[in-house]
């Protein structure tokens, strides 16, 4: 069913607010039972890949977040574009990897699809080479 722009924006804003608090359970609540989730990247990074169920959302974050130095991450949201059920979040991520101490910065785009007030699709686009290189020592 089609979702109006206002509902989609509200869901995206809730997602951003919960991401800022690192509320993985609250984030997970925003997703539908069946989802199309894709975070590309090196298979050695355990949070990359596809997910198809709501219950896989919180573990994504609890697996990923410990790999970044607390207090050293920065997210700059540059734009939110909403058209019906489609939402594009454009920004820049900067993180410092715990195991290597390397910092990386990557532009990012997150495509969300909202249906009936729930996120049914989340695809993340970022510089996966920069991310991968930050996890390896020279």
DSSP file (Angstrom, degrees, kcal/mol; ACC not computed):
  #  RESIDUE AA STRUCTURE BP1 BP2  ACC     N-H-->O    O-->H-N    N-H-->O    O-->H-N    TCO  KAPPA ALPHA  PHI   PSI    X-CA   Y-CA   Z-CA
    1    1 A X              0   0    0      0, 0.0   115,-0.4     0, 0.0     2,-0.1   0.000 360.0 360.0 360.0 141.2    0.0    0.0    0.0
    2    2 A X        -     0   0    0    113,-0.1     2,-0.4   114,-0.1   113,-0.1  -0.356 360.0-148.7 -67.7 143.6    1.3    3.5   -0.8
    3    3 A X        -     0   0    0    111,-0.3    83,-0.2   112,-0.1   111,-0.1  -0.931  16.9-119.2-115.2 139.2    2.5    5.6    2.0
    4    4 A X     >  -     0   0    0     -2,-0.4     4,-2.2     1,-0.1     5,-0.2  -0.358  23.9-113.1 -76.9 159.2    2.2    9.4    2.0
    5    5 A X  H  > S+     0   0    0      1,-0.2     4,-2.6     2,-0.2     5,-0.2   0.858 113.8  56.1 -59.1 -40.3    5.2   11.6    2.2
    6    6 A X  H  > S+     0   0    0      1,-0.2     4,-2.1     2,-0.2    -1,-0.2   0.917 109.3  45.8 -62.6 -44.6    4.4   13.0    5.7
    7    7 A X  H  > S+     0   0    0      2,-0.2     4,-2.4     1,-0.2    -1,-0.2   0.922 112.7  51.0 -64.1 -44.1    4.3    9.5    7.2
    8    8 A X  H  X S+     0   0    0     -4,-2.2     4,-2.4    76,-0.3    -2,-0.2   0.914 110.6  48.5 -61.5 -43.1    7.5    8.5    5.5
    9    9 A X  H  X S+     0   0    0     -4,-2.6     4,-2.6     1,-0.2    -1,-0.2   0.912 110.3  51.8 -63.2 -41.8    9.3   11.6    6.7
   10   10 A X  H  X S+     0   0    0     -4,-2.1     4,-2.0     2,-0.2    -2,-0.2   0.912 110.7  47.6 -62.2 -42.8    8.1   11.0   10.3
   11   11 A X  H  X S+     0   0    0     -4,-2.4     4,-2.4     2,-0.2    -1,-0.2   0.918 112.2  50.0 -64.6 -43.2    9.3    7.4   10.2
   12   12 A X  H  X S+     0   0    0     -4,-2.4     4,-2.4     1,-0.2    -2,-0.2   0.901 110.0  50.4 -62.3 -40.9   12.7    8.5    8.8
   13   13 A X  H  X S+     0   0    0     -4,-2.6     4,-2.3     2,-0.2    -1,-0.2   0.874 109.5  51.0 -66.1 -36.7   13.0   11.2   11.6
   14   14 A X  H  X S+     0   0    0     -4,-2.0     4,-2.4     2,-0.2     5,-0.2   0.913 109.5  51.4 -64.0 -41.8   12.2    8.5   14.2
   15   15 A X  H  X S+     0   0    0     -4,-2.4     4,-2.5     1,-0.2    -2,-0.2   0.939 111.0  47.2 -59.4 -47.9   14.9    6.3   12.7
   16   16 A X  H  X S+     0   0    0     -4,-2.4     4,-2.2     1,-0.2    -1,-0.2   0.899 111.6  50.6 -62.5 -41.6   17.5    9.1   12.9
   17   17 A X  H  X S+     0   0    0     -4,-2.3     4,-1.1     1,-0.2    -1,-0.2   0.916 113.2  45.2 -63.0 -43.3   16.6   10.0   16.4
   18   18 A X  H  <>S+     0   0    0     -4,-2.4     5,-2.6     2,-0.2     4,-0.5   0.843 110.2  54.4 -72.2 -33.4   16.9    6.4   17.6
   19   19 A X  H ><5S+     0   0    0     -4,-2.5     3,-1.2    -5,-0.2    -1,-0.2   0.919 105.3  54.4 -61.9 -42.7   20.2    6.0   15.7
   20   20 A X  H 3<5S+     0   0    0     -4,-2.2    -1,-0.2     1,-0.3    -2,-0.2   0.805 112.2  43.1 -61.5 -30.2   21.5    9.1   17.5
   21   21 A X  T 3<5S-     0   0    0     -4,-1.1    -1,-0.3    -5,-0.1    -2,-0.2   0.458 109.1-124.9 -90.3  -3.2   20.7    7.4   20.9
   22   22 A X  T < 5 +     0   0    0     -3,-1.2     2,-1.2    -4,-0.5    -3,-0.2   0.917  51.8 161.8  52.9  47.2   22.0    4.0   19.7
   23   23 A X     >< +     0   0    0     -5,-2.6     4,-2.5     1,-0.2     5,-0.2  -0.699  11.4 174.5 -96.4  80.3   18.7    2.5   20.6
   24   24 A X  H  > S+     0   0    0     -2,-1.2     4,-2.3     1,-0.2    -1,-0.2   0.840  77.8  50.1 -61.5 -34.8   18.9   -0.7   18.6
   25   25 A X  H  > S+     0   0    0      2,-0.2     4,-1.7     1,-0.2    -1,-0.2   0.901 111.4  48.5 -70.6 -39.2   15.6   -2.1   19.9
   26   26 A X  H  > S+     0   0    0      2,-0.2     4,-0.6     1,-0.2    -2,-0.2   0.872 111.3  50.7 -65.7 -37.4   13.8    1.1   19.1
   27   27 A X  H >< S+     0   0    0     -4,-2.5     3,-1.6     1,-0.2     4,-0.3   0.946 107.8  52.9 -62.2 -48.3   15.3    1.1   15.6
   28   28 A X  H >< S+     0   0    0     -4,-2.3     3,-1.7     1,-0.3    -2,-0.2   0.851  99.6  63.2 -57.9 -36.6   14.2   -2.5   15.1
   29   29 A X  H 3< S+     0   0    0     -4,-1.7    -1,-0.3     1,-0.3    -2,-0.2   0.731  94.0  63.3 -61.3 -22.4   10.6   -1.6   16.1
   30   30 A X  T << S+     0   0    0     -3,-1.6    89,-2.8    -4,-0.6    -1,-0.3   0.611  90.6  85.4 -78.6 -11.3   10.4    0.7   13.0
   31   31 A X  E <  S-a  119   0A   0     -3,-1.7    89,-0.2    -4,-0.3     4,-0.1  -0.624  79.8-116.3 -96.3 149.9   10.8   -2.2   10.6
   32   32 A X  E     -     0   0A   0     87,-2.6    22,-0.2    -2,-0.2    -1,-0.1  -0.258  35.5-103.3 -70.5 166.3    8.2   -4.5    9.2
   33   33 A X  E    S+     0   0A   0      1,-0.2    21,-1.9    20,-0.1     2,-0.5   0.903 112.9  40.1 -60.9 -42.4    8.3   -8.2   10.0
   34   34 A X  E    S+ B   0  53A   0     19,-0.2     2,-0.3    20,-0.1    19,-0.3  -0.941  81.4 173.6-111.8 128.1    9.8   -9.0    6.5
   35   35 A X  E     -     0   0A   0     17,-2.1     2,-0.6    -2,-0.5    86,-0.2  -0.862  37.4-135.4-133.3 162.9   12.4   -6.6    5.1
   36   36 A X  E     +a  121   0A   0     84,-2.3    86,-2.4    -2,-0.3     2,-0.4  -0.929  39.8 168.4-116.5 100.0   14.8   -6.1    2.2
   37   37 A X  E     +aB 122  51A   0     14,-2.0    14,-1.6    -2,-0.6     2,-0.4  -0.946   8.0 174.1-119.6 131.1   18.0   -4.9    3.9
   38   38 A X  E     +aB 123  50A   0     84,-2.5    86,-2.4    -2,-0.4     2,-0.5  -0.947  13.7 171.3-144.2 123.6   21.3   -4.6    2.2
   39   39 A X  E     -aB 124  49A   0     10,-2.1    10,-3.9    -2,-0.4    86,-0.1  -0.937  28.0-149.0-123.4 103.8   24.6   -3.2    3.5
   40   40 A X        +     0   0    0     84,-0.7     2,-0.3    -2,-0.5    -2,-0.0  -0.270  40.9 100.0 -71.3 160.6   27.3   -4.1    0.9
   41   41 A X  S    S-     0   0    0      7,-0.1     2,-0.2    90,-0.0    88,-0.1  -0.903  71.7 -28.2 153.6-178.2   30.9   -4.7    2.0
   42   42 A X    >   -     0   0    0     -2,-0.3     3,-2.0    86,-0.3     6,-0.3  -0.421  49.8-134.1 -63.9 130.9   33.6   -7.2    2.7
   43   43 A X  T 3  S+     0   0    0      1,-0.3    -1,-0.1    -2,-0.2     5,-0.1   0.687 102.1  71.4 -62.1 -17.6   32.2  -10.4    4.0
   44   44 A X  T 3  S+     0   0    0      1,-0.1     2,-0.8     2,-0.0    -1,-0.3   0.707  81.0  80.6 -71.5 -19.2   34.8  -10.4    6.8
   45   45 A X  S X  S-     0   0    0     -3,-2.0     3,-1.9     1,-0.1    19,-0.1  -0.810  80.7-147.6 -89.4 112.7   32.9   -7.5    8.4
   46   46 A X  T 3  S+     0   0    0     -2,-0.8    -1,-0.1     1,-0.3    18,-0.1   0.576  88.6  56.5 -66.0 -11.6   30.1   -9.4   10.2
   47   47 A X  T 3  S+     0   0    0     16,-0.1    -1,-0.3    17,-0.1    -8,-0.1   0.582  87.1  95.6 -94.5  -9.1   27.4   -6.7    9.9
   48   48 A X    <   +     0   0    0     -3,-1.9     2,-0.2    -6,-0.3    -8,-0.2  -0.317  61.8  48.0 -77.0 163.8   27.5   -6.4    6.1
   49   49 A X  E    S-B   39   0A   0    -10,-3.9   -10,-2.1     2,-0.0     2,-0.3  -0.667  88.0 -33.4 111.7-163.3   25.2   -8.3    3.8
   50   50 A X  E     -B   38   0A   0     -2,-0.2     2,-0.3   -12,-0.2   -12,-0.2  -0.674  40.7-172.9-101.7 150.9   21.5   -8.9    3.5
   51   51 A X  E     -B   37   0A   0    -14,-1.6   -14,-2.0    -2,-0.3     3,-0.1  -0.980   8.2-178.1-137.2 149.0   18.8   -9.3    6.2
   52   52 A X  E     +     0   0A   0     -2,-0.3   -17,-2.1   -16,-0.2     2,-0.4   0.431  60.6  61.5-128.2  -2.3   15.2  -10.3    5.6
   53   53 A X  E >  S-B   34   0A   0    -19,-0.3     3,-2.2     1,-0.1     4,-0.3  -0.972  74.5-124.7-133.7 145.4   13.6  -10.2    9.1
   54   54 A X  T >> S+     0   0    0    -21,-1.9     3,-2.3    -2,-0.4     4,-0.5   0.857 108.3  65.5 -49.8 -41.3   12.9   -7.5   11.7
   55   55 A X  H 3> S+     0   0    0      1,-0.3     4,-0.5   -22,-0.3    -1,-0.3   0.616  94.7  60.4 -63.7 -11.3   14.7   -9.6   14.3
   56   56 A X  H <> S+     0   0    0     -3,-2.2     4,-0.9     2,-0.1    -1,-0.3   0.514  87.5  76.1 -91.6  -6.1   17.9   -9.2   12.4
   57   57 A X  H X> S+     0   0    0     -3,-2.3     4,-1.2    -4,-0.3     3,-0.7   0.968  92.6  46.0 -73.4 -53.6   18.0   -5.4   12.7
   58   58 A X  H 3X S+     0   0    0     -4,-0.5     4,-2.4     1,-0.2     3,-0.4   0.910 110.0  54.7 -58.7 -43.9   19.1   -4.9   16.3
   59   59 A X  H 3X S+     0   0    0     -4,-0.5     4,-1.7     1,-0.2    -1,-0.2   0.807  99.5  63.5 -61.7 -26.7   21.9   -7.5   16.0
   60   60 A X  H <X S+     0   0    0     -4,-0.9     4,-2.1    -3,-0.7    -1,-0.2   0.956 109.8  38.4 -56.3 -49.6   23.2   -5.5   13.0
   61   61 A X  H  X S+     0   0    0     -4,-1.2     4,-2.7    -3,-0.4     5,-0.3   0.895 114.3  52.0 -72.6 -40.8   23.9   -2.5   15.3
   62   62 A X  H  < S+     0   0    0     -4,-2.4     4,-0.4     1,-0.2    -1,-0.2   0.748 114.3  46.0 -70.0 -20.6   25.1   -4.5   18.4
   63   63 A X  H  < S+     0   0    0     -4,-1.7    -2,-0.2    -5,-0.3    -1,-0.2   0.864 120.0  38.2 -82.1 -40.8   27.5   -6.3   16.1
   64   64 A X  H >< S+     0   0    0     -4,-2.1     3,-2.2    -5,-0.2     4,-0.3   0.938 104.2  63.4 -78.4 -49.2   28.8   -3.1   14.3
   65   65 A X  G >< S+     0   0    0     -4,-2.7     3,-2.0     1,-0.3    -1,-0.1   0.814  94.4  59.8 -54.0 -40.3   28.9   -0.5   17.0
   66   66 A X  G 3  S+     0   0    0     -4,-0.4    -1,-0.3    -5,-0.3    -2,-0.1   0.698  95.0  66.6 -63.9 -14.4   31.6   -2.2   19.2
   67   67 A X  G <  S+     0   0    0     -3,-2.2    31,-2.7    -4,-0.2     2,-0.4   0.556  93.8  71.2 -80.6  -7.2   34.0   -2.0   16.2
   68   68 A X  B <  S-F   97   0B   0     -3,-2.0     2,-0.3    -4,-0.3    29,-0.2  -0.903  93.8-107.8-113.8 140.2   34.0    1.8   16.5
   69   69 A X    >   -     0   0    0     27,-2.9     3,-2.0    -2,-0.4     4,-0.3  -0.460  42.9-112.5 -64.7 123.3   35.7    3.9   19.2
   70   70 A X  T 3  S+     0   0    0     -2,-0.3    -1,-0.1     1,-0.3    -4,-0.0  -0.305  99.5  15.9 -58.8 137.8   33.0    5.4   21.4
   71   71 A X  T 3  S+     0   0    0      1,-0.1    -1,-0.3    -3,-0.1    -2,-0.1   0.391 107.0  87.8  81.8  -3.8   32.8    9.1   21.1
   72   72 A X    <   +     0   0    0     -3,-2.0     2,-0.3    24,-0.1    -2,-0.1   0.371  63.8  98.3-107.3   2.7   34.8    9.2   17.9
   73   73 A X        -     0   0    0     -4,-0.3     2,-0.4    22,-0.1    22,-0.2  -0.671  48.4-173.5 -93.4 147.6   32.0    8.8   15.4
   74   74 A X  E     -C   94   0A   0     20,-2.8    20,-2.5    -2,-0.3     2,-0.5  -0.996   6.9-170.3-140.6 133.3   30.4   11.6   13.6
   75   75 A X  E     -C   93   0A   0     -2,-0.4     2,-0.6    18,-0.2    18,-0.2  -0.990   3.4-167.1-124.4 124.5   27.4   11.6   11.3
   76   76 A X  E     -C   92   0A   0     16,-2.6    16,-2.0    -2,-0.5     2,-0.7  -0.943   9.5-154.1-112.3 112.7   26.5   14.7    9.2
   77   77 A X  E     +C   91   0A   0     -2,-0.6    14,-0.3    14,-0.2     3,-0.1  -0.772  16.8 175.8 -86.1 118.8   23.1   14.5    7.7
   78   78 A X  E     -     0   0A   0     12,-2.7     2,-0.3    -2,-0.7    13,-0.2   0.783  58.8  -4.8 -94.9 -31.3   23.1   16.7    4.6
   79   79 A X  E     -C   90   0A   0     11,-1.8    11,-2.7     2,-0.0     2,-0.5  -0.978  44.7-151.7-164.5 146.0   19.6   16.1    3.2
   80   80 A X  E     -C   89   0A   0     -2,-0.3     2,-0.5     9,-0.2     9,-0.2  -0.996  19.2-171.6-118.6 123.8   16.4   14.1    3.5
   81   81 A X  E     -C   88   0A   0      7,-2.6     7,-2.9    -2,-0.5     2,-0.4  -0.976   5.5-175.4-118.0 125.8   14.5   13.6    0.3
   82   82 A X  E     +C   87   0A   0     -2,-0.5     2,-0.3     5,-0.2     5,-0.2  -0.976  15.2 168.3-127.7 132.5   11.0   12.1    0.5
   83   83 A X  E >   -C   86   0A   0      3,-2.7     3,-2.2    -2,-0.4     2,-0.3  -0.839  68.8 -59.5-141.3 100.5    8.7   11.1   -2.3
   84   84 A X  T 3  S-     0   0    0     -2,-0.3   -76,-0.3     1,-0.3    -1,-0.1  -0.469 122.9 -11.4  62.1-122.9    5.7    9.0   -1.1
   85   85 A X  T 3  S+     0   0    0     -2,-0.3    29,-2.8    -3,-0.1     2,-0.4   0.505 117.9  95.4 -86.8  -4.8    7.1    5.9    0.5
   86   86 A X  E <   -CD  83 113A   0     -3,-2.2    -3,-2.7    27,-0.2     2,-0.4  -0.742  50.4-178.6 -92.2 132.8   10.7    6.5   -0.7
   87   87 A X  E     -CD  82 112A   0     25,-2.6    25,-3.0    -2,-0.4     2,-0.5  -0.998   9.9-165.6-130.2 131.6   13.1    8.2    1.6
   88   88 A X  E     -CD  81 111A   0     -7,-2.9    -7,-2.6    -2,-0.4     2,-0.6  -0.980   2.9-165.8-115.8 124.2   16.8    9.1    0.8
   89   89 A X  E     -CD  80 110A   0     21,-2.5    21,-2.4    -2,-0.5     2,-0.5  -0.949  10.0-168.5-107.2 118.3   19.0   10.1    3.6
   90   90 A X  E     +CD  79 109A   0    -11,-2.7   -12,-2.7    -2,-0.6   -11,-1.8  -0.909  27.0 115.5-111.6 132.2   22.2   11.7    2.4
   91   91 A X  E     -CD  77 108A   0     17,-2.5    17,-3.2    -2,-0.5     2,-0.4  -0.914  54.8 -93.9-167.9-167.1   25.2   12.3    4.6
   92   92 A X  E     -CD  76 107A   0    -16,-2.0   -16,-2.6    -2,-0.3     2,-0.4  -0.999  25.7-156.6-134.9 130.0   28.7   11.6    5.7
   93   93 A X  E     -CD  75 106A   0     13,-2.7    13,-2.6    -2,-0.4     2,-0.4  -0.880   8.0-175.3-104.8 137.8   29.9    9.1    8.2
   94   94 A X  E     +CD  74 105A   0    -20,-2.5   -20,-2.8    -2,-0.4     2,-0.3  -0.994  14.4 164.2-129.7 127.7   33.2    9.3   10.1
   95   95 A X  E     - D   0 104A   0      9,-2.1     9,-2.6    -2,-0.4     2,-0.5  -0.950  31.6-137.8-137.8 156.6   34.3    6.5   12.4
   96   96 A X  E     - D   0 103A   0     -2,-0.3   -27,-2.9   -27,-0.3     2,-0.3  -0.985  27.8-128.4-115.3 126.3   37.5    5.4   14.1
   97   97 A X  B  >  -F   68   0B   0      5,-3.1     4,-2.5    -2,-0.5   -29,-0.3  -0.578   8.5-146.4 -78.2 129.2   38.1    1.6   14.1
   98   98 A X  T  4 S+     0   0    0    -31,-2.7    -1,-0.1    -2,-0.3   -30,-0.1   0.908  94.2  47.7 -60.8 -46.2   38.8    0.1   17.5
   99   99 A X  T  4 S+     0   0    0    -32,-0.4    -1,-0.2     1,-0.2    36,-0.1   0.773 127.7  22.0 -73.2 -26.9   41.1   -2.6   16.4
  100  100 A X  T  4 S-     0   0    0     -3,-0.2    -2,-0.2     2,-0.2    -1,-0.2   0.622  89.4-131.3-114.4 -18.6   43.3   -0.5   14.1
  101  101 A X     <  +     0   0    0     -4,-2.5     2,-0.2     1,-0.3    -3,-0.1   0.495  59.1 143.0  76.2   2.7   42.9    3.1   15.4
  102  102 A X        -     0   0    0     32,-0.5    -5,-3.1    -5,-0.2     2,-0.4  -0.554  41.5-146.0 -80.6 138.9   42.3    4.2   11.7
  103  103 A X  E     -D   96   0A   0     -7,-0.3     2,-0.3    -2,-0.2    -7,-0.2  -0.817  17.2-175.0 -99.6 142.9   39.7    6.8   11.0
  104  104 A X  E     -D   95   0A   0     -9,-2.6    -9,-2.1    -2,-0.4     2,-0.4  -0.986  12.0-159.5-136.3 151.6   37.7    6.8    7.8
  105  105 A X  E     +D   94   0A   0     -2,-0.3     2,-0.4   -11,-0.2   -11,-0.2  -0.996  15.5 175.5-128.7 132.8   35.1    9.1    6.3
  106  106 A X  E     -D   93   0A   0    -13,-2.6   -13,-2.7    -2,-0.4     2,-0.1  -0.996  30.3-126.2-140.0 132.9   32.6    8.0    3.7
  107  107 A X  E     -D   92   0A   0     -2,-0.4    20,-0.6   -15,-0.2     2,-0.3  -0.478  39.2-164.9 -65.8 150.9   29.8    9.7    1.9
  108  108 A X  E     -DE  91 126A   0    -17,-3.2   -17,-2.5    18,-0.2     2,-0.4  -0.987  23.9-167.5-143.5 151.9   26.6    7.7    2.4
  109  109 A X  E     -DE  90 125A   0     16,-2.3    16,-2.9    -2,-0.3     2,-0.5  -0.992   9.1-164.5-135.4 129.7   23.1    7.4    1.0
  110  110 A X  E     -DE  89 124A   0    -21,-2.4   -21,-2.5    -2,-0.4     2,-0.6  -0.970   5.5-158.2-117.0 121.2   20.5    5.3    2.7
  111  111 A X  E     -DE  88 123A   0     12,-2.9    12,-2.2    -2,-0.5     2,-0.4  -0.886  14.4-177.4-101.1 118.8   17.4    4.4    0.7
  112  112 A X  E     -DE  87 122A   0    -25,-3.0   -25,-2.6    -2,-0.6     2,-0.5  -0.869  14.7-158.6-110.7 146.6   14.4    3.5    2.8
  113  113 A X  E     -DE  86 121A   0      8,-1.8     7,-3.0    -2,-0.4     8,-1.3  -0.997  11.7-161.5-122.8 126.9   11.0    2.4    1.7
  114  114 A X  E     + E   0 119A   0    -29,-2.8     2,-0.4    -2,-0.5  -111,-0.3  -0.915  11.5 176.0-110.8 129.3    8.1    2.9    4.1
  115  115 A X  E >  S- E   0 118A   0      3,-2.9     3,-2.0    -2,-0.5  -113,-0.1  -0.999  71.7  -9.6-132.3 131.6    4.8    1.0    3.8
  116  116 A X  T 3  S-     0   0    0     -2,-0.4    -1,-0.1  -115,-0.4     3,-0.1   0.844 130.0 -54.3  51.0  38.4    2.0    1.3    6.3
  117  117 A X  T 3  S+     0   0    0      1,-0.2     2,-0.3   -85,-0.0    -1,-0.3   0.544 119.3 100.7  79.0   7.2    4.2    3.3    8.6
  118  118 A X  E <  S- E   0 115A   0     -3,-2.0    -3,-2.9   -87,-0.0     2,-0.5  -0.935  76.4-113.3-125.9 149.1    6.9    0.6    8.7
  119  119 A X  E     +aE  31 114A   0    -89,-2.8   -87,-2.6    -2,-0.3    -5,-0.2  -0.688  34.8 169.6 -79.6 123.7   10.3    0.4    7.0
  120  120 A X  E     +     0   0A   0     -7,-3.0   -84,-2.3    -2,-0.5     2,-0.4   0.555  65.5  35.2-108.4 -14.9   10.2   -2.5    4.5
  121  121 A X  E     +aE  36 113A   0     -8,-1.3    -8,-1.8   -86,-0.2     2,-0.3  -0.996  53.2 172.8-144.7 135.9   13.5   -1.7    2.7
  122  122 A X  E     +aE  37 112A   0    -86,-2.4   -84,-2.5    -2,-0.4     2,-0.5  -0.909   6.5 173.3-141.8 113.3   16.9   -0.3    3.8
  123  123 A X  E     -aE  38 111A   0    -12,-2.2   -12,-2.9    -2,-0.3     2,-0.4  -0.986  15.6-155.5-119.8 129.3   19.8   -0.2    1.4
  124  124 A X  E     -aE  39 110A   0    -86,-2.4   -84,-0.7    -2,-0.5     2,-0.5  -0.880   5.5-166.9-107.2 134.2   23.0    1.6    2.4
  125  125 A X  E     + E   0 109A   0    -16,-2.9   -16,-2.3    -2,-0.4     2,-0.3  -0.984  27.1 136.9-121.5 122.4   25.4    3.0   -0.2
  126  126 A X  E     - E   0 108A   0     -2,-0.5     2,-1.7   -18,-0.2   -18,-0.2  -0.915  65.8 -74.8-152.4 175.3   28.9    4.0    1.0
  127  127 A X     >  +     0   0    0    -20,-0.6     4,-1.8    -2,-0.3     3,-0.3  -0.614  47.9 179.5 -79.2  87.2   32.5    3.9    0.1
  128  128 A X  H  > S+     0   0    0     -2,-1.7     4,-2.5     1,-0.2   -86,-0.3   0.767  75.3  60.2 -66.4 -25.7   33.0    0.2    1.1
  129  129 A X  H  > S+     0   0    0      2,-0.2     4,-2.7     1,-0.2    -1,-0.2   0.927 105.5  47.5 -66.8 -44.1   36.7    0.3    0.1
  130  130 A X  H  > S+     0   0    0     -3,-0.3     4,-1.7     2,-0.2    -2,-0.2   0.911 113.0  49.3 -61.5 -42.6   37.5    3.0    2.6
  131  131 A X  H  X S+     0   0    0     -4,-1.8     4,-0.7     2,-0.2     3,-0.2   0.953 113.0  46.4 -60.8 -50.0   35.6    1.1    5.3
  132  132 A X  H >< S+     0   0    0     -4,-2.5     3,-1.1     1,-0.2     4,-0.3   0.910 110.4  52.6 -59.8 -45.1   37.4   -2.1    4.5
  133  133 A X  H >< S+     0   0    0     -4,-2.7     3,-1.3     1,-0.3    -1,-0.2   0.838 102.2  59.7 -63.5 -32.8   40.8   -0.4    4.4
  134  134 A X  H 3< S+     0   0    0     -4,-1.7   -32,-0.5     1,-0.3    -1,-0.3   0.735 101.8  55.2 -67.1 -21.8   40.3    1.1    7.8
  135  135 A X  T << S+     0   0    0     -3,-1.1     2,-0.4    -4,-0.7    -1,-0.3   0.453 100.8  70.6 -90.6  -1.3   39.9   -2.4    9.3
  136  136 A X  S <  S-     0   0    0     -3,-1.3     2,-0.2    -4,-0.3   -36,-0.0  -0.935  77.6-128.8-120.1 140.3   43.2   -3.6    8.0
  137  137 A X              0   0    0     -2,-0.4    -2,-0.1     1,-0.1   -37,-0.0  -0.527 360.0 360.0 -79.3 152.6   46.7   -2.7    9.1
  138  138 A X              0   0    0     -2,-0.2    -1,-0.1     0, 0.0    -5,-0.0   0.496 360.0 360.0 -66.6 360.0   49.1   -1.6    6.4
